[in-house]
């Protein structure tokens, strides 16, 4: 009887151990897969046409969704913050608060998570479909390096487009805050944006926009890795797309936490 009671515990322990081993193996695989990018990116042939194509497919087609999200994010932040600031007599600081919050944190992270949901899953599904239909094998037979042609081009496109999309969302969110202030408090355009410009410094903008390059790298690498390691036909393609979104989102949040700590260490808590 005692042996029967121990069996479930043993099976749970083995399950947890196996899951931990598989997770660590996947982390190692993604790390090694991503490190290859830095070796291939400087080696010809340079697929500029592919990079340009992916900039359009991965970046510009995300603009409609990001436009709506950016405006609504600024509106919500202003609407939620105004009553609290007025309670402490600090309503005049609302433009500066919105600008710093958006530029430093909300803009980069929200943009990266939205792009990860659209782009990383798309890369995983597209490359995964090529894997299960043996198109990647056909590239190798044609003397084309699949990693350089499929991975490097997409990762580069993500790294280039992410800062541009983030700056676009930051501006829209700040403008959304102005719309809320104009409607509720009849704030003037000149006064609002004067406060915004005076509150921002170079050390606010650089970490906020600069870290999106790393977010773009994560989005591209994880999506391509999941696609390259797809199996089991169409079921595997769907699993690759889902895993790409989940892993990219988790890594973006974790990396953001690390970058915040590094920024505090390098520039101090006043930045």
Wavefront OBJ file of the C-alpha trace (Angstrom):
o trace
v 0.000 0.000 0.000
v 2.844 2.381 0.861
v 4.473 1.690 -2.510
v 1.259 2.620 -4.299
v 1.154 5.906 -2.433
v 4.722 6.764 -3.436
v 4.256 6.109 -7.116
v 2.352 9.343 -7.898
v 5.009 11.380 -6.084
v 7.755 9.660 -8.062
v 5.933 10.229 -11.325
v 5.421 13.932 -10.509
v 9.097 14.264 -9.619
v 10.145 12.636 -12.864
v 7.743 14.818 -14.826
v 9.124 17.985 -13.208
v 12.702 16.800 -13.755
v 12.045 16.005 -17.417
v 10.319 19.351 -17.970
v 13.228 21.183 -16.359
v 15.741 19.329 -18.522
v 13.773 20.023 -21.690
v 13.413 23.713 -20.748
v 17.142 24.070 -20.144
v 17.868 22.268 -23.412
v 15.574 24.680 -25.240
v 17.204 27.703 -23.584
v 20.608 26.405 -24.649
v 19.350 25.717 -28.171
v 17.877 29.210 -28.560
v 21.057 30.803 -27.198
v 23.320 28.916 -29.610
v 20.900 29.552 -32.475
v 20.905 33.267 -31.713
v 24.680 33.485 -31.345
v 25.085 32.255 -34.909
v 23.452 35.503 -36.050
v 26.476 37.575 -35.015
v 28.746 35.322 -37.044
v 26.581 35.309 -40.177
v 25.513 38.962 -40.240
v 28.953 40.195 -41.359
v 29.585 37.409 -43.883
v 28.473 37.778 -47.539
v 26.230 37.317 -49.389
v 24.201 40.218 -48.019
v 20.506 39.743 -48.729
v 19.476 43.415 -48.766
v 16.445 42.739 -50.944
v 15.127 40.215 -48.422
v 15.726 42.610 -45.536
v 13.820 45.350 -47.353
v 10.943 42.955 -48.055
v 10.748 41.899 -44.401
v 10.847 45.513 -43.231
v 7.586 45.995 -45.108
v 6.004 42.685 -44.108
v 7.029 42.750 -40.454
v 7.040 46.474 -39.723
v 4.811 48.657 -41.833
v 1.880 46.242 -41.656
v 1.966 46.535 -37.858
v 1.376 50.307 -38.001
v -2.476 50.264 -38.043
v -2.649 48.180 -34.856
v 0.099 50.181 -33.160
v -1.616 53.446 -34.079
v -4.786 52.460 -32.241
v -2.875 51.059 -29.256
v -0.625 54.122 -28.959
v -3.484 56.619 -28.935
v -5.585 54.606 -26.498
v -2.591 54.029 -24.201
v -1.997 57.781 -23.894
v -5.697 58.498 -23.382
v -6.046 55.888 -20.649
v -2.870 56.977 -18.861
v -4.017 60.614 -18.797
v -7.560 59.769 -17.709
v -6.369 57.497 -14.891
v -3.601 59.804 -13.656
v -5.417 63.156 -13.673
v -7.670 62.523 -10.599
v -4.767 61.233 -8.491
v -2.474 64.126 -9.390
v -5.249 66.672 -8.769
v -5.834 65.178 -5.321
v -2.246 66.106 -4.373
v -2.265 69.414 -6.263
v 0.170 68.142 -8.877
v -2.014 68.305 -11.975
v 0.529 70.544 -13.734
v 3.002 67.659 -13.761
v 0.727 65.413 -15.845
v 2.419 66.089 -19.248
v 5.852 65.309 -17.790
v 4.553 62.177 -16.069
v 2.963 60.898 -19.274
v 6.083 61.613 -21.343
v 8.480 59.914 -18.910
v 6.245 56.902 -18.361
v 5.670 56.350 -22.063
v 9.230 56.972 -23.281
v 11.021 55.092 -20.522
v 8.838 52.024 -20.116
v 5.307 51.672 -21.453
v 6.035 52.601 -25.060
v 8.953 50.204 -25.665
v 7.471 47.260 -23.769
v 3.908 47.500 -25.107
v 5.212 47.957 -28.656
v 7.525 44.960 -28.308
v 4.775 42.734 -26.910
v 2.357 43.670 -29.694
v 4.977 43.166 -32.392
v 5.956 39.857 -30.791
v 2.349 38.702 -30.952
v 2.088 39.540 -34.629
v 5.623 39.147 -35.979
v 7.199 36.369 -33.920
v 4.232 34.070 -34.481
v 4.281 34.929 -38.187
v 7.978 34.122 -38.473
v 7.507 30.856 -36.599
v 4.573 29.809 -38.788
v 6.231 30.876 -42.050
v 9.591 29.248 -41.396
v 7.858 26.228 -39.860
v 5.771 25.762 -42.995
v 8.944 25.885 -45.068
v 10.470 23.282 -42.756
v 7.631 20.754 -42.968
v 7.288 21.199 -46.744
v 11.062 20.666 -47.161
v 11.638 24.091 -48.710
v 14.579 24.620 -46.352
v 16.141 21.414 -47.655
v 15.590 22.717 -51.180
v 17.517 25.897 -50.295
v 20.454 23.818 -49.092
v 20.410 21.779 -52.300
v 20.438 25.055 -54.262
v 23.643 26.119 -52.430
v 21.772 28.810 -50.453
v 22.502 29.025 -46.738
v 19.053 28.790 -45.098
v 20.217 30.483 -41.887
v 21.571 33.510 -43.729
v 18.593 33.727 -46.087
v 15.773 33.042 -43.626
v 17.049 33.999 -40.168
v 19.586 36.799 -40.557
v 17.333 38.823 -42.859
v 14.320 38.572 -40.538
v 16.293 39.330 -37.371
v 17.934 42.350 -39.009
v 14.555 43.628 -40.168
v 13.146 43.285 -36.635
v 16.140 45.080 -35.099
v 15.869 47.955 -37.568
v 12.105 48.411 -37.428
v 11.573 48.166 -33.649
v 13.129 51.549 -32.695
v 11.141 53.253 -35.457
v 7.872 51.661 -34.365
v 8.607 52.504 -30.732
v 9.258 56.172 -31.516
v 6.007 56.220 -33.502
v 4.015 54.712 -30.618
v 5.669 57.040 -28.096
v 4.586 60.099 -30.081
v 1.032 58.815 -30.533
v 0.709 57.960 -26.830
v 1.926 61.422 -25.802
v -0.457 62.964 -28.329
v -3.268 60.788 -26.936
v -2.515 62.246 -23.516
v -2.837 65.727 -24.988
v -6.227 64.872 -26.522
v -7.454 63.737 -23.121
v -6.137 66.922 -21.480
v -7.627 69.127 -24.194
v -11.064 67.542 -23.776
v -11.127 67.398 -19.966
v -9.049 70.442 -18.952
v -8.935 72.535 -22.145
v -5.138 72.390 -22.125
v -3.314 74.224 -24.913
v -1.173 72.394 -27.440
v 1.834 74.655 -26.900
v 1.770 74.419 -23.099
v 1.357 70.639 -23.107
v 4.200 69.872 -25.501
v 6.479 72.491 -23.914
v 6.139 70.587 -20.642
v 6.767 67.298 -22.459
v 9.934 68.520 -24.192
v 11.331 70.104 -21.034
v 10.775 66.917 -19.022
v 12.631 64.612 -21.423
v 16.398 64.278 -21.568
v 18.763 62.303 -23.742
v 19.141 59.698 -20.980
v 15.375 59.158 -20.959
v 15.113 58.591 -24.699
v 18.284 56.546 -25.308
v 17.575 53.565 -22.993
v 13.876 53.532 -23.880
v 14.340 53.399 -27.633
v 17.722 51.672 -27.622
v 16.540 48.578 -25.768
v 13.990 47.920 -28.489
v 16.886 46.824 -30.711
v 17.425 43.961 -28.271
v 13.667 43.305 -28.249
v 13.725 43.062 -32.048
v 16.584 40.586 -31.841
v 14.605 38.430 -29.404
v 11.461 38.544 -31.556
v 13.312 37.514 -34.705
v 15.547 34.836 -33.187
v 12.850 33.067 -31.170
v 10.382 33.082 -34.050
v 12.991 31.688 -36.471
v 14.198 29.094 -33.934
v 10.713 27.742 -33.379
v 10.172 27.575 -37.133
v 13.475 25.801 -37.781
v 12.690 23.170 -35.158
v 9.126 22.478 -36.254
v 7.983 18.891 -36.610
v 4.779 16.839 -36.931
v 3.338 18.622 -39.934
v 0.686 21.301 -39.582
v 0.242 20.589 -35.868
v 3.885 21.437 -35.323
v 3.525 24.689 -37.272
v 0.717 25.840 -34.975
v 2.730 24.861 -31.915
v 5.755 26.747 -33.245
v 3.705 29.934 -33.744
v 2.246 29.711 -30.227
v 5.589 28.939 -28.590
v 7.226 31.824 -30.437
v 4.745 34.339 -28.993
v 4.971 32.983 -25.438
v 8.765 32.713 -25.321
v 9.336 36.070 -27.035
v 6.970 37.841 -24.617
v 8.577 36.258 -21.546
v 12.085 37.092 -22.739
v 11.102 40.678 -23.526
v 9.757 41.205 -20.001
v 12.796 39.540 -18.409
v 15.258 41.526 -20.550
v 13.407 44.747 -19.766
v 13.855 44.084 -16.052
v 17.596 43.510 -16.578
v 17.989 46.676 -18.672
v 16.167 48.749 -16.040
v 18.611 47.551 -13.382
v 21.609 48.257 -15.613
v 20.265 51.736 -16.366
v 19.914 52.478 -12.662
v 23.447 51.261 -12.034
v 24.998 53.232 -14.911
v 23.026 56.478 -14.730
v 21.697 56.501 -11.190
v 18.150 56.500 -9.773
v 17.518 60.062 -10.900
v 17.479 59.071 -14.562
l 1 2 3 4 5 6 7 8 9 10 11 12 13 14 15 16 17 18 19 20 21 22 23 24 25 26 27 28 29 30 31 32 33 34 35 36 37 38 39 40 41 42 43 44 45 46 47 48 49 50 51 52 53 54 55 56 57 58 59 60 61 62 63 64 65 66 67 68 69 70 71 72 73 74 75 76 77 78 79 80 81 82 83 84 85 86 87 88 89 90 91 92 93 94 95 96 97 98 99 100 101 102 103 104 105 106 107 108 109 110 111 112 113 114 115 116 117 118 119 120 121 122 123 124 125 126 127 128 129 130 131 132 133 134 135 136 137 138 139 140 141 142 143 144 145 146 147 148 149 150 151 152 153 154 155 156 157 158 159 160 161 162 163 164 165 166 167 168 169 170 171 172 173 174 175 176 177 178 179 180 181 182 183 184 185 186 187 188 189 190 191 192 193 194 195 196 197 198 199 200 201 202 203 204 205 206 207 208 209 210 211 212 213 214 215 216 217 218 219 220 221 222 223 224 225 226 227 228 229 230 231 232 233 234 235 236 237 238 239 240 241 242 243 244 245 246 247 248 249 250 251 252 253 254 255 256 257 258 259 260 261 262 263 264 265 266 267 268 269 270 271
